[in-house]
Amino acid sequence: MLPRGTLRRNLEIRLPSEPYRYPRLPQAAATLCATADSEQTDLETMKRKMDFKIKNIVMKTMNFIKVLILTSLVVACGNTKKKNNVDESMQDLLGSANIEHSEKIGEIPSSGYFKIIGDSVEIPYFEVKLELSEKAEEKLKLDNESVIVMAWFTYYQKDKVYPEKYKDKVDLDSGELMLLSYRKELTSERLVKFENLKFPKDLYDLFGENKDINLLINIFSGRKSSKYNLLNCDILQDSMSKIKGKRFTLKGKLIYNDD
């Protein structure tokens, strides 16, 4: 689809010097421009819905894996006391694994960490460093394959009701408000600096008592050499108050034959 405004310019160039001979051409130009604007809006809405769908797939996969791990450990334990200990240990491990693989790189206030710039709100700086196995690096280089780092920034407050105009930004299943999705493609580099990322201030104005936002990062191959994802990588998920000003190291390997 042509960029917004292209149709208007091209049609105006083609309008004859005697418009009274072609009275419907201006109306046709206006109709086509309105159609182009409507199609652009539809594409933006579809993109937001796709962001939620992809994010929800990642979340459901994570939860399924956690359930399998916990179930396997519970079955392996012989009594209720051991089961309770395993549950607590696994919950602690699953909840803090990402934070343990981080290092502090900057000083950012623990509260009120957003920076309002005009009609936008800036997300605090943080970094993600990717460490892939030797086999994974060799495979990516051999296939001329890239790595995608996908990040979703969302907001959630229990029982929060949003105005009708923002309904396309709210996930009906989770109740989350989509603030921003960010996609970074890597070739040879393995460090992503999340800086100067902003979301609209009118979304921030919808926040309730909770002023913290959530982050989910998923990493996968660019699917240039194959339609299937080649990588199995760590996932980063936590609140921004715990992520800001830190560098996180996420490890990854090939999905198959990389033990």
C-alpha positions as CSV (number, residue, x, y, z in Angstrom):
1,M,0.0,0.0,0.0
2,L,1.3,3.5,-0.9
3,P,2.3,5.8,2.0
4,R,-0.4,8.1,3.4
5,G,-0.7,11.2,1.2
6,T,0.7,9.6,-2.0
7,L,-2.7,9.1,-3.6
8,R,-3.6,12.7,-3.0
9,R,-0.5,14.1,-4.6
10,N,-0.6,11.9,-7.6
11,L,-4.3,12.6,-8.3
12,E,-3.8,16.3,-7.9
13,I,-0.9,16.2,-10.4
14,R,-3.3,14.5,-12.9
15,L,-6.2,16.9,-12.4
16,P,-6.8,18.9,-15.7
17,S,-6.4,22.6,-15.8
18,E,-10.1,22.9,-16.5
19,P,-11.7,21.2,-13.5
20,Y,-15.3,22.1,-14.6
21,R,-14.9,19.6,-17.4
22,Y,-14.2,16.8,-14.9
23,P,-16.4,17.7,-11.9
24,R,-16.1,14.2,-10.3
25,L,-12.3,14.0,-10.2
26,P,-11.8,16.0,-7.0
27,Q,-14.5,13.9,-5.2
28,A,-12.8,10.7,-6.5
29,A,-9.5,11.9,-5.1
30,A,-11.0,12.7,-1.7
31,T,-12.7,9.3,-1.6
32,L,-9.5,7.4,-2.4
33,C,-7.6,9.4,0.2
34,A,-10.2,8.6,2.9
35,T,-10.0,4.9,1.9
36,A,-6.2,5.0,2.2
37,D,-6.5,6.5,5.7
38,S,-9.0,3.9,6.7
39,E,-6.8,1.0,5.5
40,Q,-3.8,2.4,7.4
41,T,-6.0,2.5,10.6
42,D,-7.1,-1.1,10.0
43,L,-3.5,-2.2,9.6
44,E,-2.5,-0.5,12.9
45,T,-5.4,-2.2,14.7
46,M,-4.4,-5.6,13.2
47,K,-0.8,-5.1,14.3
48,R,-1.9,-4.4,17.9
49,K,-4.1,-7.6,17.9
50,M,-1.2,-9.6,16.5
51,D,1.1,-8.3,19.3
52,F,-1.3,-9.6,21.9
53,K,-1.7,-13.0,20.1
54,I,2.0,-13.5,19.9
55,K,2.6,-12.4,23.5
56,N,-0.2,-14.7,24.7
57,I,1.3,-17.7,22.9
58,V,4.6,-17.0,24.6
59,M,2.9,-16.7,28.0
60,K,0.9,-19.9,27.6
61,T,4.0,-21.8,26.5
62,M,5.9,-20.6,29.6
63,N,3.0,-21.5,31.9
64,F,2.7,-25.0,30.3
65,I,6.4,-25.6,30.8
66,K,6.3,-24.5,34.4
67,V,3.4,-26.9,35.1
68,L,5.3,-29.8,33.5
69,I,8.3,-29.1,35.6
70,L,6.4,-28.8,38.8
71,T,4.3,-31.9,38.1
72,S,7.4,-34.0,37.3
73,L,9.0,-32.9,40.6
74,V,5.9,-33.6,42.6
75,V,5.6,-37.1,41.2
76,A,9.2,-37.7,41.9
77,C,8.7,-36.8,45.6
78,G,7.2,-39.4,47.8
79,N,5.3,-37.5,50.5
80,T,3.4,-34.2,51.1
81,K,6.2,-32.6,53.1
82,K,8.6,-33.0,50.2
83,K,6.0,-31.9,47.8
84,N,5.5,-28.6,49.6
85,N,9.2,-28.0,49.8
86,V,9.6,-28.6,46.1
87,D,6.7,-26.3,45.2
88,E,8.2,-23.5,47.2
89,S,11.7,-24.0,45.9
90,M,10.5,-24.2,42.3
91,Q,8.4,-21.1,42.6
92,D,11.4,-19.2,44.0
93,L,13.6,-20.4,41.2
94,L,11.1,-19.6,38.4
95,G,10.4,-16.2,39.8
96,S,14.0,-15.0,40.3
97,A,15.9,-16.8,37.5
98,N,16.0,-13.7,35.2
99,I,16.9,-11.2,37.9
100,E,19.9,-13.3,39.1
101,H,21.5,-13.1,35.7
102,S,21.7,-9.3,35.8
103,E,24.2,-6.6,36.6
104,K,23.6,-3.0,37.5
105,I,24.6,-0.4,34.9
106,G,22.9,2.8,36.0
107,E,21.2,4.7,38.8
108,I,17.4,5.1,38.3
109,P,14.9,6.0,41.1
110,S,13.0,3.1,42.5
111,S,9.7,4.9,42.1
112,G,8.6,7.5,39.6
113,Y,11.1,6.3,37.1
114,F,9.2,7.5,34.0
115,K,10.3,10.6,32.2
116,I,7.5,12.6,30.6
117,I,8.6,14.3,27.4
118,G,5.9,16.3,25.7
119,D,3.0,14.0,24.8
120,S,5.2,10.9,25.4
121,V,6.5,8.9,28.3
122,E,10.1,7.5,28.1
123,I,10.8,4.0,29.4
124,P,13.9,3.7,31.6
125,Y,17.1,2.4,30.0
126,F,18.2,-1.3,30.3
127,E,20.2,-3.8,28.2
128,V,19.9,-7.4,27.2
129,K,23.0,-9.4,26.3
130,L,22.6,-12.6,24.4
131,E,24.9,-15.6,24.9
132,L,24.4,-18.4,22.4
133,S,26.1,-21.8,22.3
134,E,28.9,-22.5,20.0
135,K,26.7,-24.7,17.8
136,A,24.0,-22.1,17.6
137,E,26.5,-19.4,16.5
138,E,27.9,-21.7,13.9
139,K,24.5,-22.6,12.5
140,L,23.4,-19.0,12.3
141,K,26.5,-18.0,10.5
142,L,26.4,-20.9,8.1
143,D,22.7,-20.2,7.2
144,N,23.2,-16.4,7.2
145,E,20.4,-16.3,9.8
146,S,19.6,-13.4,12.1
147,V,18.2,-13.2,15.7
148,I,15.1,-11.4,16.7
149,V,14.7,-9.9,20.2
150,M,11.0,-9.1,20.7
151,A,9.8,-7.0,23.6
152,W,6.3,-6.2,24.9
153,F,5.6,-3.4,27.4
154,T,2.2,-3.7,29.1
155,Y,0.3,-2.3,32.0
156,Y,-2.1,-4.2,34.3
157,Q,-4.3,-3.3,37.2
158,K,-6.9,-5.6,38.6
159,D,-10.5,-4.7,37.7
160,K,-9.4,-1.7,35.7
161,V,-12.0,-0.4,33.2
162,Y,-10.7,1.6,30.2
163,P,-12.6,4.1,28.0
164,E,-14.1,2.7,24.8
165,K,-11.6,4.4,22.6
166,Y,-8.8,2.3,24.0
167,K,-10.6,-1.1,23.6
168,D,-8.3,-2.2,20.7
169,K,-5.3,-1.7,23.0
170,V,-6.6,-4.0,25.8
171,D,-6.3,-7.7,25.8
172,L,-9.7,-9.3,26.7
173,D,-8.1,-12.4,28.1
174,S,-5.5,-10.9,30.4
175,G,-6.9,-7.4,30.9
176,E,-3.5,-5.9,30.0
177,L,-3.1,-2.6,28.3
178,M,-0.5,-2.7,25.4
179,L,1.8,0.2,25.7
180,L,4.5,-0.6,23.2
181,S,6.0,-3.5,21.2
182,Y,9.6,-3.3,20.1
183,R,11.4,-5.6,17.7
184,K,15.2,-5.6,17.2
185,E,17.0,-7.8,14.6
186,L,20.5,-8.8,15.3
187,T,23.1,-10.1,12.8
188,S,26.5,-10.4,14.4
189,E,26.0,-8.2,17.5
190,R,24.6,-9.7,20.7
191,L,23.8,-6.7,22.8
192,V,20.5,-4.8,22.7
193,K,20.3,-1.4,24.3
194,F,16.7,-0.4,25.2
195,E,17.0,3.4,25.1
196,N,14.8,6.3,24.0
197,L,11.7,4.0,23.9
198,K,8.4,5.9,24.4
199,F,4.7,5.3,24.6
200,P,1.9,7.9,24.4
201,K,1.2,9.9,27.5
202,D,-2.6,9.5,27.2
203,L,-2.0,5.8,28.0
204,Y,0.0,6.7,31.0
205,D,-2.9,8.9,32.1
206,L,-5.0,5.8,32.3
207,F,-2.8,4.2,35.0
208,G,-4.4,3.7,38.4
209,E,-2.7,3.3,41.8
210,N,-0.2,1.0,40.3
211,K,2.4,3.0,38.3
212,D,4.6,0.0,37.4
213,I,4.6,-1.5,33.9
214,N,5.5,-5.1,32.8
215,L,8.0,-6.4,30.3
216,L,8.2,-9.7,28.4
217,I,11.1,-10.4,26.1
218,N,11.2,-13.4,23.7
219,I,14.2,-14.4,21.5
220,F,14.0,-16.4,18.3
221,S,15.7,-16.8,14.9
222,G,14.8,-14.5,12.0
223,R,13.4,-17.4,9.9
224,K,15.4,-16.4,6.8
225,S,16.8,-19.8,6.1
226,S,13.9,-21.8,7.6
227,K,10.3,-21.1,8.3
228,Y,10.9,-22.7,11.7
229,N,12.5,-21.1,14.8
230,L,16.0,-22.5,15.4
231,L,16.7,-21.2,18.9
232,N,15.7,-22.1,22.4
233,C,16.5,-19.0,24.5
234,D,15.8,-17.7,28.0
235,I,12.8,-15.4,28.5
236,L,12.9,-12.2,30.4
237,Q,9.7,-11.3,32.3
238,D,9.3,-8.9,35.2
239,S,8.1,-5.5,36.3
240,M,10.1,-2.5,35.0
241,S,10.9,-1.4,38.6
242,K,13.1,-4.5,38.8
243,I,14.5,-4.3,35.2
244,K,15.4,-0.6,34.9
245,G,19.1,0.3,34.9
246,K,20.3,-3.3,34.6
247,R,21.9,-5.5,32.0
248,F,20.4,-9.0,31.6
249,T,22.3,-12.0,30.2
250,L,20.0,-14.4,28.3
251,K,21.4,-17.7,27.1
252,G,20.3,-19.7,24.2
253,K,21.1,-22.8,22.1
254,L,19.7,-24.7,19.1
255,I,16.4,-26.3,19.6
256,Y,17.7,-29.7,18.4
257,N,21.1,-31.4,18.8
258,D,22.7,-28.9,21.1
259,D,23.1,-30.6,24.5
